[in-house]
Amino acid sequence: MHRIRCLTVSAVGGFKINGPPKNGKGPMSQGNNLGTRDETSLPQPTQAGRIETCTELIRQAMRCLENNDKQCAMRLIEELVKNQCHNGNAVGREVVGKVKGVVHELWLASSGDNEFRCELLTILRDLGISRTWVGDALGMGKNLNRWIAKCGVRWEGKVRRKDIVKAIESLLREKFGWDENKMCETLLMYIGVDAEMLRRYGIEPCDWVHADFDEVYFMGIALSDLHVRINKIRKNEYINMKLGTSNAIDAVLFPLLLQPIQRPSIAISWNYIANAVEVQYSIDVEIDKWGWLNREELIKRIRALKPEEVPRLISGAIDGDGTIIYKFKVSTPYIEIGVCKACKKRVFLDIIEEALKKLGIKGKIYETDHDARLMVYGKDAIKLLRLIMPYLHHPLKRLRARLILMLHDGKIDYDTFVELYGQTKYGDSDNDPKRKRAISALARAAPQTHTHGVR
């Protein structure tokens, strides 16, 4: 998801890039910046320089405590915070631990002086320190709330980022008319799919954006793209589920898949294998609610699925690691699900092949030196497409499935099929906007882009 200047993040595909994008949107006003553009910016301290400053302030604060000068220590704690010495991202965990140690020592030195302790809490609040940070520094945890109440300090908790995003998106829906359908249409325009042409043939290309959560479908996603690990948050164990992509379409699809479970957080990194920027969406859910994400338990549940549930599973697996292709040379549709050969996911192909037998559909697994692919083609592919079509969420795979069925059923002629199917094809080069354009797709489809007007 092009080189990044500055990003503001929304968990439902919300990115805003400062400065005009290369395509599609008009330039943002810079009137307020013209007066200061040529002014010289003050140099920012390096991390090493900041750590050196913090270390010296910590040394001075400890000397004040040795001399029982609490006011001196208080002033130096203010300096430590102003210099970001309490921020692990700025100075590292070791320095932060020493700053917390200074605060703790000052608290202990104030034993019996409740007025001073209340003053200390008030100053820390006014400096913007979180209650969690202070509670950890003082070794209190939730007991800090008693002191906050005792001192009459109004210490509001920080607003969670996902709550801010939710409020902003609600405002954008109300004031600027943004919604998921506009997001879809913007994405389709960016990747070269003509939504209005499809609608003339009775195809709604944006009916995938309002999908509810389906546990069986999500089990199919778990077989493919989902990465799972145990995450410990404040002594409680959670399952962290993550979906990552550098692909333009998945960058918009993935947060919609996670949204019904929980509003996902987002991270941006460089994918050295794909040689592209990757976006990763992640959620943390209580561990006892997602026991089936254990591989053995997941396989057990898949084998217990009823035949009518299997199409939803297959849809999730195809939306993840699958492909729907029409081979023009032989006039035959193919459905493939591919995995790496020498990895833990290889066993899932056997499980999917086994599940297909419940539908009376024959699949065959082919192996190369590097990967393995489960393939379904011909009449079996048509039968499978009819079953999975209602549950596919990936816009292009869903569109391909629908077009192939319409051709097979005589609802469109061959020339029309060729024209419409051609819009779903991926180009061979990295210049194809469907590939390696996750950031660009979000910058256009995100709700913020609809506040800039149209040029």
N, C-alpha and C positions, 0 to 999 in steps of 0.2 A: 504494500500500500504505500524518482525525482528527489531531489535533495531537499531536506527539511530545514525550514528556517525556524518557525515557532509554531507549536501546536497546542490547541485547547481541546480537551478530550471530552467526548460524549460516549457513553457506553452503548448507545444504540446507533453507532455509526457516526458520532458527532465529532468532526474535526474542523478546525478553522485555521487556515494558513494565512498568516499576516502577509500582506502584500498581494498584488493581483495574481491570480492563477494564469497559467499559460493559455488556457482555452476557456471560452464559454462565459466568464463573468467579467463584469466591468471593473475598473480600478477602484479601490477603496479611497475614500477621501483622506488626504494627508494635510489638510489645512492646519490642524493643530500642531503638526510636527515641523512645519517649514521654518519656524522661528528658531528652533533648537537644533536643526539638522547639522549645522556646521560648528556647533559648540563642541569643545573638547571634553570627552567623557573622562571622569576620574578613573584611574587604573584600579581594577578589582584585585584583591589579594589572592595569591595562589593558595592552594590548600596547605602547602608547606609553610608559607608565611602566616596563614591563619592559625595553624597549629602552634607555631612558635609564639604568637601573641597570646593564645589561650593558655599555653603552658606557663608563661610568665605571670598572667593574671591569676592563675590557680595558685602559683607559688606565693604571690602577694596575699591572696585571700587566706591561705593557711597560716601565714605569718600573723595576720590580723587575729585569727582565732587563737593562736598561741598566746597573743597578748591580751586575749579576752576583749578585743575591740569589736563588738558585734556590728556596730554601725559601719565600721570600715569594711567588714566582710560583706555586709549587705550591699554596699556601693559597688564592690568588686563583682558580686554576683550579677548585678545589673549590667556591668561592663561585659561580663562573660556572655550574657544572653544577647546583648547588642552586637557582639562580634560573632554570633552564631556558634559559640563554643558548646552549646547544648544540642546542636543539630548534627546527628551522626552522618548525614549525607555530606556535610561541609567539612567535618574534622575527623570522622571515624569514631568507632565505638569506644576505643580506649580513652580518648579525651573526654567524651561524654560521660563515661563512668567516673572520671575524676571530678567533673563538674557536679555530678550528682553527689559525690562524696563531700564536696564543700558544702552543699545545701544541707546534707544530712548532719554534718558536724555542727553547722550553725544552729540547726534545730535542737540538737542535743545540748549545745551550750546554753540554749535559752530555756532549759527545764525550769519550771516554776514561774516563768515570765510569760504568762498567756497573752498579755498585750503585745509583746514583741513578736510572738509566734503568729498572732493574727495579722500583724503588720507585714510579716514576711509572706504569708499566704496572699495577702492583698497585692503586694508588689509583684509576686510571681504571676498572679492572674493578670494584672495590668500589662505585664511584659508579654502576654500571649502564650504562656506555657500551659500545656494541657494538664488536666487533672491526672491523667494516667501517668505522665512523666513525673509529676511531683509525688504522686503516691508511690511510684517505684523508687524515687530518690529517698523518700522518707521511710521506705519499708512498711508502708501502711496498707496499700491496696484500698479496699472499700472503706476501711476505717478512717480514711481521709475525709469522707463525707461527714463524719461526726464533728471533726474540727471545723470544717467549712460551715456547718450549721451553727456550731458554737460561736464562731467568730462573726456570723452574719454576713459571710462573703457570698455574693451572688456570682457563681462561677458556672456559666453556661458551657455545656459540652460542645465540641466542634461539630458543625453540621457535616454529615457524611457527604462525600462527593457525589454518590449516586442519587442522594436526595436533591442535591443542587441541580444535577442533570435532569432529574424528573420534573422539577419545578420549571426549569428553562424550557424544556420541550413542551410542557403544558402551555406555557405562554406563547411559544412559537405556533402551536396548533391554533390557539385562539386568535392571535393578532396577525399572523402571517399566512395562515392557511396551510402550513406544512402538515403532511401526513405520510403514512407508509406508501400510499399509492404514488405520491409525487416522488418519493425516494426511489421507488421501483422504476418509474418512467424516466427519471434522470439517469439511473444506472443503465437502463436499456439503451437510451440514446447514446451514452458514452461508449458502450461496447458495440454499437452498430446494429441494434435491433430496432426495427420500425414498429412500435406498438400499435399505431393507428392502422397500418397495413394488416397486421394480424387480426385486429378487431373487425376489419371488413370481411374477414373469412370466418367470423364467429369464434375467434380465439381470444380469451382474456389473458394477457401475458403477466398480469400482476395479481393473480388470485392466490399466489403462494405467500403473500406477506402477512396474512392474518391467521397463520396456523396455530392451533392450540398445542399444548404439550401432550405428547403421546409416548408413554413409557416404552412400548415395544419398538416404535420407530427409533427412539433414542438409544435403545439397545443396539440397533443397527449402526448408528453413529459411533457407539462405543467400540464396535468391531473394527472401525476404520480410523477416523481422524482424531478421536478423542484421546488426550493424554491425561492420566490419572495418577495422583500421588497423595499420600497422607500428609496433612498440614496441621501443625500444632499452633493454636492461637490461644494465648493466655491459659495454658494448661488443659485446654479442651482440644480434642482431635476432630478434625474435619477432613472431608475428601475435597481436594482441589481438582476441579475438572477444567481442562484448557483446550481450546481450539485455536490453532494458528494457521495463517495463510499469507501468501504474497499475491494471491489471485484476486482480481478486482471483484468478481462475483461473490466469492466466499467471504470477502471482507464485509459485505453487506448482509449476507445470509447468516453467517455464524452467530452474530449477536441476537438475531431474531430467534434462532433455535434455542439459545440459552435464556432469553428474556422471560419465558413463562416460568422458569425455575427460579431465576434470580437475576437482577440487573447486573451484567458482568462488568468487571474492571478490565482495563485495556493496557497493553504494553506494546512498545515498538522496538524492534531489534533488527539486526542485519542477519539475513539467512545466507551463509556462505555457500551452501550447496546450490540454492536457487539463484545466488548472486543478485539478490533483491531485498528490499525492505519488507519485513514481515510484521503483521499485526497479530497479537495474541489476545484472546478474550478468555477470562477465567472467572470461575465462581467457586465459593466454598460452601459446602452443605454438610449438615450433620452426618456423621459417619454411620449411625444406625439406620438412616433412611435409604442408604444407597449400597447395601451389602452386595447387590448383584454386580457391582463394578469389579469385584474380585473375579478373576478370569474363570476359575473353576465354577463359581456360582453362576456367572453369566452363561457359560456353556450349558449348565444344568437347566437354567430357565429357558434357554432357547430350545432345547430338546423337549421341554414340556409344553411348548406352544401348540395351540390348536391350529388346524389348517387355515382357518379364516384369519388368524393373527399373523401368519407368516408373511403376507404381502407387505405389511407395515414394517416388519424387520428388514426385508430385502430392500425396501425403499430407502431406509436409513443407510444401509450399507452401500447402496448405489450412489446416494447423495454424497457420501464420504469418499470412498475409494473406487467408485464404479464409473462406467462410461456407457452411454447409449449411442450406437453408431449405425448409420445406414450405409452398407457397402453397395455403391452404385454399380460396380462391375458385375456383381452377381445378383443385384436387386434383392438383397437380404438384410434384415436388421440383425445387429449383434448387441448383446449385453455382456459387458465384462466387469469383473471385480478383481482388481489386482493387488497383490501384497508382495513384500520382499520375501525371498525364498528362505533365507536362513535367519528368521526372526520369530518372535513369539506369536505374531499375528498369522503365521502360516496355517496354524491349526484351525483358524476361523473359516478358511475356505472350505475345509472338509465339513464343518458344522453347517455352513450355508448350503452346500451341495446336498447335505442330508435333509435340511429343512425344505428345499425345493421338491424333494421326492414326495412330500406330503401334499403338494399341489399337482402331482402328476407331471412335473416338468423335469426334463433331463438336462443336467449341466455337466460339463466336462472340464477338468482341470489340466492345464498345460503348464509345463515348467521349462524355464531356461536356466542358464547358469546363475542368473541374478534374481529373477522374480518368478512368481507363480500367478496364473490367471484362471479364474473360473469363467467359462464362456457358455452362453445360452444363445442359440441362433435359430433362424428359420421359424417354423410354426410354433416352437416352444417359446421363442422370443416374443412373438405376437401375443401368445397367451399370457406370458408374464407381464408384458406391457399393459394389457388390459387390467390386470390385477393390481399393479403398483401405481398406475397413473394417478389415482385420486390422492395418493399419499406422498408423492414426490414433492420436495420443496425447492430444490435447486432449479432456478428459472430456466436455464438452457436445457437441462436434462428433462425437465417436465415438458418443455416446448417440443423437444425432439420426439419424446414419447407420443405426444398428442398428434404431431404431424405424420408420424409413421402410421399410426392407427387410422388417421383420416385418409391417407393414401390407400391403405389396405382396404378400407371400407368404401372407397369410391367417392368420398366427400370432397376431395380435391383432385385435380388431374395431375399428371406427372410433372408438367412444366411449372405449375404453381408450387408443387412440393419442392422442386429443385430450387426455385427462387426463395421460398420461405426458409427451407432447411439451410440454405447457404448463409443466412444471417447468423446461424448458430455455430458455424465452423470457427475453429481457432486457426489463426495464421501460423505460418512456420517460423516467423522471426519474433524477437522480443519486442518489436514495435507494435504488435497486436495489443490493443488496449485491454483485451480479456486476460492477458498474461502480465504478471509482475507489476500490476498497477493498483495495488490495494489502497495506498494512500491517496492516489489521484481519484479513485472511485469514491472514497469516503468524502473527500473534499468537495465533491459535486453532489453526492446524494445526501449528505448530512443536513440536518434541519437548519443549521446556521447559514448555509449557502443561499437559502431562499429569502434572506433579509437583505441581500445585496442588490436586488433588482436584476433585470434581464437586459442585456445589450443586444 
